[in-house]
């Protein structure tokens, strides 16, 4: 009868603006209990964003046109 609550929406919304995407969530063996008897765990969150193409240097483009 345990209820699991996770809310990554604020984190994902704040990072999505910059192109970050959630790729994986790993639970850790760290479990804590508060005074009310609620359990909490720590999790490792992996994010990634696509690499941006690097702009060609102007100097290189001029040399190739010669």
Wavefront OBJ file of the C-alpha trace (Angstrom):
o trace
v 0.000 0.000 0.000
v 2.852 2.427 -0.652
v 2.334 5.464 -2.839
v 5.277 6.669 -4.888
v 5.480 10.342 -5.753
v 7.996 11.814 -8.154
v 7.762 15.135 -9.885
v 10.394 15.854 -12.503
v 8.144 18.221 -14.466
v 9.528 21.511 -13.026
v 13.120 20.339 -13.576
v 12.430 19.112 -17.103
v 10.495 22.240 -18.067
v 13.282 24.534 -16.864
v 15.971 22.604 -18.761
v 13.939 21.862 -21.924
v 14.293 25.508 -22.942
v 18.026 24.843 -23.389
v 17.523 21.563 -25.276
v 18.101 19.137 -22.377
v 16.166 15.855 -22.374
v 15.751 13.242 -19.644
v 17.487 10.008 -20.637
v 17.582 7.881 -17.497
v 16.746 7.866 -13.780
v 18.709 5.556 -11.491
v 17.497 4.902 -7.949
v 20.172 4.822 -5.238
v 20.253 2.648 -2.125
v 19.936 5.803 0.009
v 16.621 5.699 1.896
v 15.656 8.215 4.572
v 12.650 8.366 6.901
v 11.278 11.654 8.205
v 9.419 12.284 11.488
v 6.060 11.490 9.888
v 7.321 8.075 8.807
v 7.549 8.967 5.105
v 10.365 7.353 3.150
v 12.423 9.268 0.624
v 15.118 8.080 -1.755
v 17.762 9.848 -3.746
v 17.913 9.300 -7.468
v 20.515 10.063 -10.097
v 19.060 11.834 -13.118
v 20.820 11.715 -16.490
v 20.124 14.417 -19.037
v 21.496 15.012 -22.506
v 21.086 17.430 -25.342
v 21.958 17.066 -29.000
v 25.340 18.437 -29.978
v 25.295 21.566 -32.064
v 27.211 21.607 -35.343
v 30.330 23.738 -35.109
v 30.531 26.653 -37.488
v 33.296 26.392 -40.064
v 35.979 28.982 -39.556
v 35.978 31.758 -42.166
v 39.719 31.377 -42.640
v 39.349 27.707 -43.603
v 36.565 28.438 -46.081
v 38.671 31.135 -47.803
v 41.645 28.771 -48.136
v 39.497 26.061 -49.715
v 38.182 28.514 -52.323
v 41.690 29.378 -53.590
l 1 2 3 4 5 6 7 8 9 10 11 12 13 14 15 16 17 18 19 20 21 22 23 24 25 26 27 28 29 30 31 32 33 34 35 36 37 38 39 40 41 42 43 44 45 46 47 48 49 50 51 52 53 54 55 56 57 58 59 60 61 62 63 64 65 66
